[in-house]
């Protein structure tokens, strides 16, 4: 799927580059051609105007133009022009400075200027023709001037070749750049697609387990219909526990799905972190005590509580700290200590959640915030969760434009640090 999209995107980018180059190269060529022709016509018109006035004056007096008697002198007077031709009313050549060119120049056409090829001279000429008529509109003759433009034609041909080769090279580079750029552009989409597929697979796996447990326990209960509820209390308790787990998992999945689609709005208000942390720690104390842990809370003294205020969503911050403290409790064996420390630090507030638990291996630290990732089997057995808590915690921190990091030593414990802007 992505290979086809990459090929189409490459062709699209190359097509756009080619279209832009054709428009640019065509504009450059037409502009150079126009400038070249304007320069040629300027030379011809500068020569033709005084010469045509002289010829017309002689014709009006019934005389043959004296300038065409001495053709050598005529060539000397107008050295920039390659050929000067005088024709009668029928188009016959009366006199010309370059006979080979003169006999091949066209004179009966609608335009007074054109570029023509003269086979006898194997050259291109820019020709201007001036038609003389009398007061009755009758033709009296033609005056033609021709300028050799071989150099200009060859220059334009070389320009066409250069533009063509540049275009071919540009298309090749555009294909290579488009292939590379499309690969870079599709990488985030491919990663998102793979993450979505993995997310669906992991979610299906996690949902299947509690559902299977519920079905199995229900089968046991339904297989003993003669027994009372009290007799089946063990199975019903297991069903209830799995239902709770299923509800928590569904809530977590819904939170992450809504977070991915930006459907969750984060409230922005000034939130004092001291009461938030105190409330969360009080709620977590029973869990720690039930496991035989010591929950130690280090908050700023009363005089500095006002420094620990951040802009954010109080409910989401409670959820964040609850996840971190709950993880610390889960992964700390009996007799250990969980320390929650709040430290105002200038424009920032740091919250440290440290435990003396089983720790995290170094190769797992970079994946600890991935969805459904639960590390080695020791952590899986200790936690028993779905591996979504830290993913939600990271999302909450990112939505508050903060930063979350973790340091850990296997067998000694872990420390999560949340930095929020005050």
C-alpha positions as a Markdown table, in Angstrom:
| # | Residue | x | y | z |
|---|---|---|---|---|
| 1 | Unk | 0.0 | 0.0 | 0.0 |
| 2 | Unk | 2.7 | 2.5 | 1.0 |
| 3 | Unk | 4.9 | 1.5 | -2.0 |
| 4 | Unk | 2.1 | 2.4 | -4.4 |
| 5 | Unk | 1.5 | 5.6 | -2.5 |
| 6 | Unk | 5.2 | 6.4 | -2.6 |
| 7 | Unk | 5.3 | 5.9 | -6.3 |
| 8 | Unk | 2.3 | 8.0 | -7.0 |
| 9 | Unk | 3.6 | 10.8 | -4.7 |
| 10 | Unk | 6.9 | 10.7 | -6.5 |
| 11 | Unk | 5.3 | 10.9 | -9.9 |
| 12 | Unk | 3.1 | 13.8 | -8.6 |
| 13 | Unk | 6.0 | 15.8 | -7.3 |
| 14 | Unk | 8.0 | 15.1 | -10.5 |
| 15 | Unk | 5.1 | 16.1 | -12.6 |
| 16 | Unk | 4.7 | 19.4 | -10.7 |
| 17 | Unk | 8.5 | 20.1 | -11.0 |
| 18 | Unk | 8.3 | 19.3 | -14.7 |
| 19 | Unk | 5.3 | 21.5 | -15.3 |
| 20 | Unk | 6.9 | 24.4 | -13.5 |
| 21 | Unk | 10.2 | 23.9 | -15.4 |
| 22 | Unk | 8.3 | 23.8 | -18.8 |
| 23 | Unk | 6.6 | 27.0 | -17.9 |
| 24 | Unk | 9.8 | 28.7 | -16.7 |
| 25 | Unk | 12.0 | 27.4 | -19.6 |
| 26 | Unk | 9.3 | 28.3 | -22.2 |
| 27 | Unk | 9.1 | 31.8 | -20.7 |
| 28 | Unk | 12.9 | 32.2 | -20.7 |
| 29 | Unk | 13.1 | 31.0 | -24.3 |
| 30 | Unk | 10.3 | 33.1 | -25.6 |
| 31 | Unk | 11.7 | 36.2 | -23.8 |
| 32 | Unk | 15.2 | 35.6 | -25.3 |
| 33 | Unk | 13.7 | 35.1 | -28.7 |
| 34 | Unk | 11.7 | 38.3 | -28.4 |
| 35 | Unk | 14.7 | 40.3 | -27.3 |
| 36 | Unk | 16.8 | 38.9 | -30.2 |
| 37 | Unk | 14.1 | 39.7 | -32.8 |
| 38 | Unk | 13.6 | 43.2 | -31.3 |
| 39 | Unk | 17.4 | 43.9 | -31.6 |
| 40 | Unk | 17.4 | 42.6 | -35.3 |
| 41 | Unk | 14.3 | 44.7 | -36.2 |
| 42 | Unk | 15.9 | 47.7 | -34.6 |
| 43 | Unk | 18.9 | 47.5 | -36.8 |
| 44 | Unk | 16.7 | 47.0 | -39.9 |
| 45 | Unk | 14.3 | 49.8 | -39.1 |
| 46 | Unk | 17.2 | 52.2 | -38.3 |
| 47 | Unk | 18.6 | 51.5 | -41.8 |
| 48 | Unk | 15.3 | 51.2 | -43.7 |
| 49 | Unk | 13.7 | 54.5 | -42.7 |
| 50 | Unk | 16.2 | 57.0 | -44.2 |
| 51 | Unk | 16.8 | 54.7 | -47.2 |
| 52 | Unk | 13.1 | 54.3 | -47.9 |
| 53 | Unk | 12.7 | 58.1 | -47.7 |
| 54 | Unk | 15.5 | 58.6 | -50.3 |
| 55 | Unk | 14.0 | 56.0 | -52.6 |
| 56 | Unk | 10.4 | 57.3 | -52.3 |
| 57 | Unk | 11.6 | 60.9 | -53.1 |
| 58 | Unk | 13.4 | 59.7 | -56.2 |
| 59 | Unk | 10.3 | 57.7 | -57.4 |
| 60 | Unk | 8.1 | 60.7 | -56.8 |
| 61 | Unk | 10.3 | 62.7 | -59.2 |
| 62 | Unk | 10.2 | 59.9 | -61.8 |
| 63 | Unk | 13.9 | 59.1 | -61.3 |
| 64 | Unk | 15.8 | 55.9 | -60.5 |
| 65 | Unk | 17.3 | 56.1 | -57.0 |
| 66 | Unk | 20.9 | 57.2 | -57.4 |
| 67 | Unk | 21.9 | 55.1 | -54.3 |
| 68 | Unk | 21.3 | 51.9 | -56.3 |
| 69 | Unk | 23.6 | 52.9 | -59.1 |
| 70 | Unk | 26.7 | 52.4 | -57.1 |
| 71 | Unk | 26.0 | 49.3 | -55.1 |
| 72 | Unk | 29.5 | 49.1 | -53.6 |
| 73 | Unk | 29.0 | 52.6 | -52.1 |
| 74 | Unk | 25.5 | 51.5 | -50.9 |
| 75 | Unk | 27.1 | 48.5 | -49.0 |
| 76 | Unk | 29.7 | 50.9 | -47.5 |
| 77 | Unk | 26.9 | 53.3 | -46.3 |
| 78 | Unk | 24.9 | 50.5 | -44.6 |
| 79 | Unk | 27.5 | 47.9 | -43.4 |
| 80 | Unk | 25.2 | 46.4 | -40.7 |
| 81 | Unk | 22.7 | 45.1 | -43.3 |
| 82 | Unk | 23.6 | 41.9 | -45.3 |
| 83 | Unk | 21.5 | 42.7 | -48.4 |
| 84 | Unk | 19.6 | 45.6 | -49.8 |
| 85 | Unk | 17.2 | 45.0 | -52.7 |
| 86 | Unk | 15.1 | 47.3 | -54.9 |
| 87 | Unk | 12.2 | 45.7 | -56.9 |
| 88 | Unk | 9.8 | 47.1 | -59.4 |
| 89 | Unk | 6.0 | 46.9 | -59.2 |
| 90 | Unk | 6.0 | 43.4 | -60.5 |
| 91 | Unk | 8.6 | 42.2 | -58.1 |
| 92 | Unk | 11.5 | 42.0 | -60.4 |
| 93 | Unk | 14.9 | 42.8 | -58.9 |
| 94 | Unk | 16.1 | 46.1 | -60.2 |
| 95 | Unk | 19.2 | 46.3 | -58.1 |
| 96 | Unk | 20.7 | 44.5 | -55.0 |
| 97 | Unk | 23.8 | 44.5 | -53.0 |
| 98 | Unk | 23.9 | 40.7 | -52.7 |
| 99 | Unk | 22.5 | 39.0 | -55.7 |
| 100 | Unk | 22.6 | 35.5 | -54.3 |
| 101 | Unk | 20.4 | 36.6 | -51.4 |
| 102 | Unk | 18.3 | 39.1 | -53.3 |
| 103 | Unk | 16.8 | 36.6 | -55.7 |
| 104 | Unk | 15.7 | 34.4 | -52.8 |
| 105 | Unk | 14.0 | 37.0 | -50.6 |
| 106 | Unk | 10.2 | 36.8 | -50.4 |
| 107 | Unk | 8.4 | 40.1 | -50.9 |
| 108 | Unk | 4.7 | 39.3 | -51.3 |
| 109 | Unk | 3.5 | 38.6 | -47.8 |
| 110 | Unk | 1.1 | 40.2 | -45.4 |
| 111 | Unk | 3.8 | 41.0 | -42.8 |
| 112 | Unk | 6.5 | 43.6 | -43.3 |
| 113 | Unk | 9.0 | 41.6 | -41.2 |
| 114 | Unk | 9.9 | 37.9 | -41.1 |
| 115 | Unk | 12.7 | 35.5 | -40.7 |
| 116 | Unk | 13.5 | 33.3 | -43.7 |
| 117 | Unk | 16.0 | 30.7 | -44.7 |
| 118 | Unk | 18.0 | 31.3 | -48.0 |
| 119 | Unk | 19.1 | 27.9 | -49.4 |
| 120 | Unk | 21.6 | 29.4 | -51.8 |
| 121 | Unk | 23.5 | 31.1 | -49.0 |
| 122 | Unk | 22.7 | 28.4 | -46.4 |
| 123 | Unk | 21.8 | 31.1 | -43.9 |
| 124 | Unk | 18.9 | 32.6 | -42.0 |
| 125 | Unk | 17.9 | 36.2 | -42.7 |
| 126 | Unk | 15.6 | 38.7 | -41.0 |
| 127 | Unk | 13.9 | 40.6 | -43.8 |
| 128 | Unk | 12.0 | 43.8 | -43.8 |
| 129 | Unk | 10.0 | 44.8 | -46.9 |
| 130 | Unk | 8.6 | 48.3 | -47.6 |
| 131 | Unk | 6.0 | 48.6 | -50.3 |
| 132 | Unk | 5.9 | 51.8 | -52.3 |
| 133 | Unk | 2.5 | 52.9 | -53.7 |
| 134 | Unk | 1.5 | 56.1 | -55.6 |
| 135 | Unk | -1.4 | 58.4 | -54.7 |
| 136 | Unk | -3.8 | 56.1 | -56.6 |
| 137 | Unk | -2.7 | 53.1 | -54.5 |
| 138 | Unk | -0.9 | 51.5 | -57.4 |
| 139 | Unk | 2.3 | 49.6 | -56.6 |
| 140 | Unk | 5.6 | 51.4 | -57.6 |
| 141 | Unk | 8.0 | 48.9 | -56.1 |
| 142 | Unk | 9.6 | 47.3 | -53.1 |
| 143 | Unk | 12.5 | 48.0 | -50.9 |
| 144 | Unk | 13.9 | 45.1 | -49.0 |
| 145 | Unk | 16.6 | 44.9 | -46.4 |
| 146 | Unk | 18.0 | 41.5 | -45.1 |
| 147 | Unk | 20.1 | 40.9 | -42.0 |
| 148 | Unk | 22.1 | 37.7 | -41.5 |
| 149 | Unk | 20.8 | 36.2 | -38.2 |
| 150 | Unk | 22.6 | 32.9 | -38.4 |
| 151 | Unk | 24.4 | 33.6 | -35.1 |
| 152 | Unk | 21.2 | 34.5 | -33.4 |
| 153 | Unk | 19.4 | 31.4 | -34.7 |
| 154 | Unk | 22.3 | 29.2 | -33.6 |
| 155 | Unk | 22.4 | 30.9 | -30.2 |
| 156 | Unk | 18.6 | 30.2 | -29.7 |
| 157 | Unk | 19.2 | 26.6 | -30.8 |
| 158 | Unk | 21.9 | 26.2 | -28.3 |
| 159 | Unk | 19.6 | 27.7 | -25.6 |
| 160 | Unk | 16.9 | 25.2 | -26.6 |
| 161 | Unk | 19.5 | 22.4 | -26.2 |
| 162 | Unk | 20.6 | 23.7 | -22.8 |
| 163 | Unk | 17.1 | 24.0 | -21.6 |
| 164 | Unk | 16.3 | 20.5 | -22.8 |
| 165 | Unk | 19.3 | 18.9 | -21.1 |
| 166 | Unk | 18.7 | 20.9 | -17.9 |
| 167 | Unk | 15.1 | 19.7 | -18.1 |
| 168 | Unk | 16.1 | 16.1 | -18.5 |
| 169 | Unk | 18.6 | 16.4 | -15.6 |
| 170 | Unk | 16.0 | 18.3 | -13.6 |
| 171 | Unk | 13.5 | 15.5 | -14.1 |
| 172 | Unk | 16.0 | 12.9 | -13.0 |
| 173 | Unk | 16.9 | 14.9 | -9.9 |
| 174 | Unk | 13.2 | 15.5 | -9.3 |
| 175 | Unk | 12.5 | 11.8 | -9.5 |
| 176 | Unk | 15.3 | 11.1 | -7.0 |
| 177 | Unk | 14.3 | 13.9 | -4.7 |
| 178 | Unk | 10.7 | 13.0 | -5.0 |
| 179 | Unk | 11.4 | 9.4 | -4.1 |
| 180 | Unk | 13.4 | 10.5 | -1.1 |
| 181 | Unk | 10.9 | 13.2 | -0.1 |
| 182 | Unk | 7.9 | 10.9 | -0.5 |
| 183 | Unk | 9.7 | 8.3 | 1.7 |
| 184 | Unk | 10.3 | 11.0 | 4.4 |
| 185 | Unk | 6.7 | 12.3 | 4.1 |
| 186 | Unk | 5.2 | 8.8 | 4.3 |
| 187 | Unk | 7.3 | 7.7 | 7.2 |
| 188 | Unk | 5.1 | 9.3 | 9.9 |
| 189 | Unk | 2.0 | 8.0 | 8.2 |
| 190 | Unk | 3.5 | 4.5 | 8.0 |
| 191 | Unk | 4.5 | 4.7 | 11.7 |
| 192 | Unk | 1.0 | 5.8 | 12.6 |
| 193 | Unk | -0.5 | 3.0 | 10.6 |
| 194 | Unk | 1.7 | 0.4 | 12.2 |
| 195 | Unk | 1.0 | 1.9 | 15.6 |
| 196 | Unk | -2.7 | 1.7 | 14.9 |
| 197 | Unk | -2.5 | -1.9 | 13.8 |
| 198 | Unk | -0.4 | -2.7 | 16.8 |
| 199 | Unk | -2.8 | -0.8 | 19.1 |
| 200 | Unk | -5.8 | -2.7 | 17.7 |
| 201 | Unk | -4.0 | -6.0 | 18.0 |
| 202 | Unk | -2.9 | -5.3 | 21.6 |
| 203 | Unk | -6.3 | -3.9 | 22.6 |
| 204 | Unk | -8.0 | -7.0 | 21.2 |
| 205 | Unk | -5.6 | -9.2 | 23.2 |
| 206 | Unk | -6.1 | -7.3 | 26.4 |
| 207 | Unk | -9.9 | -7.3 | 26.0 |
| 208 | Unk | -10.0 | -11.0 | 25.2 |
| 209 | Unk | -8.4 | -12.1 | 28.5 |
| 210 | Unk | -11.0 | -10.6 | 30.9 |
| 211 | Unk | -13.8 | -11.6 | 28.7 |
| 212 | Unk | -12.5 | -15.2 | 28.6 |
| 213 | Unk | -12.2 | -15.2 | 32.4 |
| 214 | Unk | -15.7 | -13.8 | 32.8 |
| 215 | Unk | -17.1 | -16.4 | 30.4 |
| 216 | Unk | -15.3 | -19.3 | 32.1 |
| 217 | Unk | -16.5 | -18.3 | 35.6 |
| 218 | Unk | -20.0 | -17.9 | 34.3 |
| 219 | Unk | -19.9 | -21.3 | 32.8 |
| 220 | Unk | -18.9 | -22.7 | 36.2 |
| 221 | Unk | -21.7 | -20.8 | 37.9 |
| 222 | Unk | -24.3 | -21.9 | 35.3 |
| 223 | Unk | -23.1 | -25.4 | 35.7 |
| 224 | Unk | -24.2 | -25.4 | 39.4 |
| 225 | Unk | -27.6 | -24.0 | 39.2 |
| 226 | Unk | -28.7 | -25.9 | 42.3 |
| 227 | Unk | -26.1 | -24.0 | 44.4 |
| 228 | Unk | -26.7 | -20.7 | 46.2 |
| 229 | Unk | -25.0 | -17.3 | 45.5 |
| 230 | Unk | -22.8 | -17.9 | 48.6 |
| 231 | Unk | -21.7 | -21.2 | 47.2 |
| 232 | Unk | -20.5 | -19.5 | 44.0 |
| 233 | Unk | -19.1 | -16.4 | 45.7 |
| 234 | Unk | -15.5 | -17.2 | 44.6 |
| 235 | Unk | -16.6 | -17.4 | 40.9 |
| 236 | Unk | -18.8 | -14.3 | 41.2 |
| 237 | Unk | -16.0 | -12.3 | 42.9 |
| 238 | Unk | -13.7 | -13.2 | 40.0 |
| 239 | Unk | -16.3 | -12.1 | 37.5 |
| 240 | Unk | -16.7 | -8.8 | 39.4 |
| 241 | Unk | -12.9 | -8.2 | 39.5 |
| 242 | Unk | -12.5 | -9.0 | 35.8 |
| 243 | Unk | -15.5 | -6.7 | 35.0 |
| 244 | Unk | -13.7 | -3.9 | 36.9 |
| 245 | Unk | -10.5 | -4.6 | 35.1 |
| 246 | Unk | -12.4 | -4.5 | 31.8 |
| 247 | Unk | -14.0 | -1.2 | 32.7 |
| 248 | Unk | -10.7 | 0.3 | 33.6 |
| 249 | Unk | -9.1 | -1.0 | 30.4 |
| 250 | Unk | -12.0 | 0.4 | 28.3 |
| 251 | Unk | -11.7 | 3.8 | 30.0 |
| 252 | Unk | -8.0 | 3.9 | 29.2 |
| 253 | Unk | -8.5 | 2.9 | 25.6 |
| 254 | Unk | -11.2 | 5.5 | 25.2 |
| 255 | Unk | -8.9 | 8.1 | 26.7 |
| 256 | Unk | -6.0 | 7.3 | 24.3 |
| 257 | Unk | -8.3 | 7.1 | 21.3 |
| 258 | Unk | -9.9 | 10.5 | 22.1 |
| 259 | Unk | -6.4 | 11.9 | 22.7 |
| 260 | Unk | -5.2 | 10.7 | 19.3 |
| 261 | Unk | -8.2 | 12.4 | 17.6 |
| 262 | Unk | -7.8 | 15.6 | 19.7 |
| 263 | Unk | -11.3 | 15.2 | 21.1 |
| 264 | Unk | -10.2 | 15.9 | 24.7 |
| 265 | Unk | -9.9 | 19.5 | 25.7 |
| 266 | Unk | -7.5 | 20.4 | 28.4 |
| 267 | Unk | -8.8 | 23.1 | 30.8 |
| 268 | Unk | -6.4 | 26.0 | 31.3 |
| 269 | Unk | -6.5 | 27.4 | 34.9 |
| 270 | Unk | -4.0 | 28.2 | 37.6 |
| 271 | Unk | -3.6 | 25.0 | 39.7 |
| 272 | Unk | -1.8 | 24.9 | 43.0 |
| 273 | Unk | 0.1 | 21.5 | 43.0 |
| 274 | Unk | 0.5 | 21.2 | 46.7 |
| 275 | Unk | -3.2 | 20.4 | 47.5 |
| 276 | Unk | -3.4 | 18.3 | 44.3 |
| 277 | Unk | -0.5 | 16.1 | 45.4 |
| 278 | Unk | -1.7 | 15.9 | 49.0 |
| 279 | Unk | -5.1 | 14.7 | 47.8 |
| 280 | Unk | -3.6 | 12.1 | 45.5 |
| 281 | Unk | -1.2 | 10.8 | 48.2 |
| 282 | Unk | -4.0 | 10.5 | 50.8 |
| 283 | Unk | -6.0 | 8.5 | 48.3 |
| 284 | Unk | -2.9 | 6.2 | 47.6 |
| 285 | Unk | -2.0 | 5.7 | 51.3 |
| 286 | Unk | -4.3 | 2.8 | 51.8 |
| 287 | Unk | -2.9 | 0.9 | 48.8 |
| 288 | Unk | 0.7 | 1.5 | 50.1 |
| 289 | Unk | -0.2 | 0.4 | 53.6 |
| 290 | Unk | -2.0 | -2.7 | 52.4 |
| 291 | Unk | 1.2 | -3.7 | 50.6 |
| 292 | Unk | 3.4 | -2.9 | 53.6 |
| 293 | Unk | 5.0 | 0.2 | 51.9 |
| 294 | Unk | 6.0 | 3.5 | 53.3 |
| 295 | Unk | 4.6 | 6.5 | 51.3 |
| 296 | Unk | 6.7 | 9.5 | 52.0 |
| 297 | Unk | 5.5 | 12.9 | 50.9 |
| 298 | Unk | 7.9 | 15.9 | 50.7 |
| 299 | Unk | 6.1 | 19.2 | 49.9 |
| 300 | Unk | 7.3 | 22.8 | 50.1 |
| 301 | Unk | 6.9 | 24.6 | 53.4 |
| 302 | Unk | 3.8 | 26.8 | 53.8 |
| 303 | Unk | 5.7 | 29.9 | 52.8 |
| 304 | Unk | 6.7 | 28.5 | 49.4 |
| 305 | Unk | 3.4 | 26.8 | 48.4 |
| 306 | Unk | 2.5 | 29.7 | 46.2 |
| 307 | Unk | 5.5 | 29.0 | 44.0 |
| 308 | Unk | 4.2 | 25.6 | 43.1 |
| 309 | Unk | 1.3 | 26.8 | 40.8 |
| 310 | Unk | 1.0 | 25.7 | 37.2 |
| 311 | Unk | -1.4 | 26.5 | 34.4 |
| 312 | Unk | -3.4 | 23.4 | 33.4 |
| 313 | Unk | -6.2 | 20.9 | 34.1 |
| 314 | Unk | -6.5 | 19.9 | 37.8 |
| 315 | Unk | -8.3 | 16.7 | 37.0 |
| 316 | Unk | -5.8 | 15.5 | 34.5 |
| 317 | Unk | -2.9 | 16.4 | 36.8 |
| 318 | Unk | -4.5 | 14.3 | 39.5 |
| 319 | Unk | -4.7 | 11.5 | 37.0 |
| 320 | Unk | -1.1 | 11.9 | 36.1 |
| 321 | Unk | 0.2 | 11.8 | 39.7 |
| 322 | Unk | -2.1 | 8.9 | 40.5 |
| 323 | Unk | -0.7 | 6.9 | 37.7 |
| 324 | Unk | 2.9 | 7.5 | 38.7 |
| 325 | Unk | 2.3 | 6.8 | 42.4 |
| 326 | Unk | 0.2 | 3.7 | 41.6 |
| 327 | Unk | 3.0 | 2.4 | 39.4 |
| 328 | Unk | 5.5 | 3.0 | 42.1 |
| 329 | Unk | 3.4 | 1.1 | 44.6 |
| 330 | Unk | 2.8 | -1.8 | 42.2 |
| 331 | Unk | 6.5 | -2.3 | 41.4 |
| 332 | Unk | 7.8 | -1.9 | 45.0 |
| 333 | Unk | 8.0 | -5.1 | 47.1 |
| 334 | Unk | 6.8 | -5.2 | 50.7 |
| 335 | Unk | 8.9 | -3.1 | 53.1 |
| 336 | Unk | 9.9 | -0.6 | 50.4 |
| 337 | Unk | 9.5 | 3.1 | 50.2 |
| 338 | Unk | 7.7 | 5.4 | 47.7 |
| 339 | Unk | 8.8 | 9.0 | 47.9 |
| 340 | Unk | 6.8 | 11.9 | 46.3 |
| 341 | Unk | 8.7 | 15.2 | 46.2 |
| 342 | Unk | 7.6 | 18.6 | 44.9 |
| 343 | Unk | 10.3 | 21.1 | 44.2 |
| 344 | Unk | 9.6 | 24.6 | 42.8 |
| 345 | Unk | 12.5 | 25.6 | 40.5 |
| 346 | Unk | 12.2 | 29.1 | 39.2 |
| 347 | Unk | 9.8 | 29.2 | 36.3 |
| 348 | Unk | 9.3 | 25.5 | 36.5 |
| 349 | Unk | 7.9 | 23.0 | 39.1 |
| 350 | Unk | 9.5 | 19.5 | 39.4 |
| 351 | Unk | 7.6 | 16.5 | 40.8 |
| 352 | Unk | 9.6 | 13.4 | 41.6 |
| 353 | Unk | 8.1 | 10.0 | 42.2 |
| 354 | Unk | 10.7 | 7.7 | 43.5 |
| 355 | Unk | 10.5 | 4.0 | 44.6 |
| 356 | Unk | 12.7 | 1.3 | 45.9 |
| 357 | Unk | 11.2 | -1.3 | 43.7 |
| 358 | Unk | 12.3 | -3.8 | 41.1 |
| 359 | Unk | 13.6 | -1.1 | 38.6 |
| 360 | Unk | 13.6 | -1.1 | 34.9 |
| 361 | Unk | 16.3 | -2.5 | 32.6 |
| 362 | Unk | 18.2 | 0.1 | 30.6 |
| 363 | Unk | 17.1 | -1.3 | 27.2 |
| 364 | Unk | 13.5 | -1.0 | 28.3 |
| 365 | Unk | 13.6 | 2.7 | 29.4 |
| 366 | Unk | 13.1 | 4.0 | 25.8 |
| 367 | Unk | 9.9 | 1.9 | 25.5 |
| 368 | Unk | 8.4 | 2.3 | 28.9 |
| 369 | Unk | 5.9 | 5.0 | 27.8 |
| 370 | Unk | 4.7 | 2.9 | 24.8 |
| 371 | Unk | 1.2 | 1.7 | 24.8 |
| 372 | Unk | 0.7 | -1.9 | 26.1 |
| 373 | Unk | 4.4 | -2.2 | 26.9 |
| 374 | Unk | 5.0 | -3.9 | 30.3 |
| 375 | Unk | 8.6 | -4.9 | 30.1 |
| 376 | Unk | 9.9 | -8.2 | 31.5 |
| 377 | Unk | 7.8 | -10.9 | 33.1 |
| 378 | Unk | 8.7 | -9.7 | 36.6 |
| 379 | Unk | 7.1 | -6.4 | 36.0 |
| 380 | Unk | 4.1 | -8.1 | 34.3 |
| 381 | Unk | 3.5 | -10.3 | 37.3 |
| 382 | Unk | 4.0 | -7.4 | 39.7 |
| 383 | Unk | 1.7 | -5.0 | 37.9 |
| 384 | Unk | -1.0 | -7.1 | 36.3 |
| 385 | Unk | -2.1 | -4.1 | 34.3 |
| 386 | Unk | -2.5 | -3.5 | 30.6 |
| 387 | Unk | 0.5 | -1.2 | 30.1 |
| 388 | Unk | -1.5 | 2.0 | 29.3 |
| 389 | Unk | -0.9 | 4.1 | 32.4 |
| 390 | Unk | 2.4 | 5.6 | 31.5 |
| 391 | Unk | 1.2 | 6.2 | 27.9 |
| 392 | Unk | -1.6 | 8.3 | 29.4 |
| 393 | Unk | 0.8 | 10.0 | 31.8 |
| 394 | Unk | 3.0 | 11.0 | 28.9 |
| 395 | Unk | 0.0 | 12.4 | 27.0 |
| 396 | Unk | -1.1 | 14.5 | 30.0 |
| 397 | Unk | 2.4 | 15.9 | 30.4 |
| 398 | Unk | 2.7 | 16.7 | 26.7 |
| 399 | Unk | -0.7 | 18.4 | 26.7 |
| 400 | Unk | 0.6 | 20.6 | 29.6 |
| 401 | Unk | 3.7 | 21.4 | 27.5 |
| 402 | Unk | 5.9 | 19.7 | 30.1 |
| 403 | Unk | 8.5 | 16.9 | 30.2 |
| 404 | Unk | 8.6 | 13.5 | 31.8 |
| 405 | Unk | 11.7 | 11.5 | 32.3 |
| 406 | Unk | 12.7 | 8.3 | 34.1 |
| 407 | Unk | 15.9 | 7.0 | 35.7 |
| 408 | Unk | 16.1 | 3.5 | 37.0 |
| 409 | Unk | 18.5 | 0.9 | 38.3 |
| 410 | Unk | 17.3 | -2.7 | 38.2 |
| 411 | Unk | 16.9 | -4.1 | 41.7 |
| 412 | Unk | 17.2 | -0.6 | 43.3 |
| 413 | Unk | 14.2 | 1.3 | 42.1 |
| 414 | Unk | 13.0 | 4.0 | 39.6 |
| 415 | Unk | 12.5 | 7.7 | 39.7 |
| 416 | Unk | 10.0 | 9.5 | 37.4 |
| 417 | Unk | 10.4 | 13.3 | 37.1 |
| 418 | Unk | 7.7 | 15.6 | 35.8 |
| 419 | Unk | 8.7 | 19.1 | 34.8 |
| 420 | Unk | 5.8 | 21.6 | 34.4 |
| 421 | Unk | 5.9 | 25.3 | 33.6 |
| 422 | Unk | 4.9 | 27.5 | 36.5 |
